[in-house]
């Protein structure tokens, strides 16, 4: 059996909050006409994090 990495576990409440935040962020980006590349440059996040 594979060993679980506890740092990658998200509880249901946390997953729901992050999903809601991601949806809000995408809507805000669309309203402002931002691309994911522009968001990454402005925030300093990696493109994998934004996805």
C-alpha positions in Angstrom: 0.0 0.0 0.0 1.3 3.5 -0.9 2.2 5.9 1.9 -0.1 8.9 2.0 1.4 12.4 2.1 -0.7 14.3 4.7 0.3 17.6 3.3 -1.7 16.9 0.2 -4.9 16.0 2.0 -7.8 18.5 1.7 -10.8 18.1 3.9 -14.2 18.6 2.3 -14.8 22.1 3.8 -11.3 23.3 2.6 -11.9 21.9 -0.8 -15.3 23.6 -1.0 -13.8 27.0 0.0 -10.9 26.7 -2.5 -13.3 25.6 -5.3 -15.5 28.6 -4.6 -12.5 31.0 -4.5 -11.2 29.6 -7.8 -14.6 30.1 -9.5 -14.8 33.7 -8.2 -11.2 34.3 -9.4 -12.0 33.0 -12.9 -15.1 35.2 -13.2 -13.2 38.3 -12.1 -10.5 37.5 -14.6 -13.1 37.2 -17.4 -14.8 40.5 -16.4 -11.5 42.4 -16.5 -10.2 40.6 -19.6 -7.1 39.2 -17.9 -5.3 36.1 -19.2 -3.9 33.4 -16.9 -0.4 34.5 -18.1 -1.0 38.1 -17.0 -2.4 36.9 -13.6 0.7 34.8 -13.0 3.0 37.7 -13.9 1.1 40.1 -11.6 0.7 37.8 -8.6 4.0 35.9 -8.9 2.2 32.5 -8.8 3.3 29.6 -11.0 1.0 28.7 -13.9 0.3 25.3 -12.3 -1.0 27.1 -9.2 -3.4 29.3 -11.2 -4.7 26.3 -13.1 
